[in-house]
Amino acid sequence: MTDLEKTKELSVSVNLKECSDEVLIARFQAGELASFEEIVGRYQGQLINFVGRLLSDRITAEDIVQETFLRVYRNKHRYKEIAKFSTWIYTIAGNLGRTELRRRKIRNIFSISQRGETEIDYEIPDHGINVEKQVEGKIRQESILKEIGNLPVYFREVIILRDVQDLSYEEISQILKVPLGTVKSRVNRGRTQIQKRLKNRL
Amino acid sequence: MKKITCESYERGFLEFTKGTLDPEHRKAFEDHREQCEHCRNFSKATSDVRVALSQLPAIETPPYFTSNLKREINRLEQGSKKPEWNSRLIPRLLALGTGFALALFISFVALQPGQQPGIPGMEQPDMVAGSGASEETVNPDKKLTIDRGGELLLTENEVVVDTMTHRLPEPAGMDSIPIPVDDDYWKINQVSTTPEDN
């Protein structure tokens, strides 16, 4: 969209809820703050779910998503309409999420090596599920969430983006900057791993 | 004959497994599964995992999220604006002035002429020396006399004590000699007064 088109569009009162993401970011680039608020409204839930599942930690996910929006705000002029806006914002959130995971991994390695247990894989502690008090569906959901958390990061992120966020393979490929075939393969292998582990667990 | 893509197969997989597709679509799904290895693997691996994943409860966005974000953006905006010259300079000048006044006060209290260096109000150990005092007790048996001009006038029972180290001289018959702080002095005198050396 040219600057002239942007200006014309800004001059017309439009219902922001009907605008595409790309139009919203263009309006925001032209200085309309309400468009940014609309973007936040659209993406806050999706991104908190994505990062929250990736980290298995809602509180940190909120901080990361906040930082994602702040980066969009600060770097709004860096967005070019060569990619979908959703790809851009998911890439920012995903990068921040992976940075947090790396930081945690380093912290875990450090704390484990301090205990002299370098040969032992670090596992998220299993506090168990009280079967008697939970309905079957709830147990299954808990188990799946736990298994997602136990997957390697490169499987975890594609599974979340594909099966939880329902993004297309092409978009996942662009967000993660990996070939399409690799995305498909990771999705299948990730699902297979979850299925195997669930069979063992349930 | 209807043909579908891998994307369509996966998107319609739930309906396909539930058996809710119309016969034409169902046939297309079955044909695609026969021909496509990716979708065969997909079917094997995701018999129920994908269903379960898609039904996971969403993480609720907290109600304070938007207000927190707005606050951070306001902070960002304020941080990016350059402050007025006086809003930066005044706190610095105040801090500098306070520090200077404090340094002046400390030096005035601690280095007053005729006073021992130390904390005001604290009692000094067993001796006080100063140009203003005419006679101060060092020790019940010995006395230190200092005249108004600051020159030491020592008698046989008097001794000079180093006010910094509070060391008393060794009883080597040198009571009438002021004892310097310098350690070299001690070495020289010890050597010269040792019987073997003499």
Contacts between the chains, C-beta under 8 A, distances in Angstrom:
chain1	res1	chain2	res2	distance
A	40	B	66	6.5
A	40	B	69	6.5
A	41	B	66	7.9
A	44	B	61	5.1
A	44	B	65	6.0
A	44	B	66	7.3
A	45	B	58	6.7
A	45	B	59	7.9
A	45	B	61	4.9
A	48	B	59	5.4
A	48	B	61	5.4
A	48	B	65	7.7
A	49	B	58	5.6
A	49	B	59	5.0
A	52	B	59	4.4
A	53	B	56	7.9
A	53	B	59	7.5
A	58	B	59	5.6
A	61	B	59	7.2
A	62	B	62	6.5
A	62	B	65	6.3
A	65	B	65	7.8
A	66	B	65	7.3
A	66	B	68	6.5
A	66	B	69	5.5
A	66	B	72	6.4
A	69	B	69	5.7
A	70	B	69	7.6
A	70	B	72	5.9
A	70	B	73	7.0
A	70	B	76	6.5
A	73	B	73	5.9
A	73	B	76	7.0
A	74	B	76	7.0
A	140	B	52	6.0
A	141	B	52	7.1
A	141	B	55	7.5
A	141	B	56	5.9
A	141	B	57	6.8
A	144	B	49	7.5
A	144	B	52	5.2
A	144	B	53	6.4
A	144	B	56	6.7
A	145	B	56	6.8
A	148	B	53	7.9
A	159	B	53	7.0
A	163	B	49	7.9
A	163	B	50	5.4
A	163	B	53	4.0
A	163	B	54	6.1
A	164	B	53	5.8
A	164	B	54	7.3
A	164	B	56	6.1
A	166	B	54	7.5
A	168	B	7	6.7
A	169	B	6	8.0
A	169	B	7	6.9
A	184	B	6	7.6
A	184	B	38	6.0
A	187	B	42	7.9
A	188	B	38	7.3
A	188	B	41	5.0
A	188	B	42	5.8
A	188	B	45	5.3
A	188	B	46	8.0
A	189	B	45	8.0
A	191	B	42	7.7
A	191	B	45	4.2
A	191	B	46	4.9
A	191	B	49	5.0
A	191	B	50	6.6
A	192	B	44	7.7
A	192	B	45	4.1
A	194	B	49	5.1
A	194	B	53	7.9
A	195	B	45	5.9
A	195	B	46	7.5
A	195	B	47	7.4
A	195	B	48	7.9
A	195	B	49	4.9
A	198	B	49	7.1
